[in-house]
Amino acid sequence: MPTCENCNNKWSWKQTIKKTFTLDPAMTCPYCGEKQYETQKSRMKNSALNFVIPLLLLLNIFIDIPGFLLLSLFPVLFIVVMSLHPFFVKISSKEEYINFF
């Protein structure tokens, strides 16, 4: 779970889910009110975790998975990924930009 750099309070699972699924990159700390930003490393980890769901489609190319099983695995994997998401979120008081070079 993320810990605020300003007040050192650990966010709950519910607070983390609520704060990360907004369009604003700044997440306000529920304890001190300071703006926090997800770190670049945390974003990369969560992107890799989110790739697990469509990976089933690629797996289906090599292993013939029945359609009903494949369709039933999507919601299960979605719930698993969303429940694990807050554990990979790390926050910082400084906003980091994507550095491609």
PyMOL commands that set and color helices and strands:
alter all, ss='L'
color gray80, all
select helices_A, chain A and resi 13-20+40-50+52-62+67-88
alter helices_A, ss='H'
color red, helices_A
select strands_A, chain A and resi 26-28+35-38+91-92
alter strands_A, ss='S'
color yellow, strands_A
deselect
rebuild
show_as cartoon
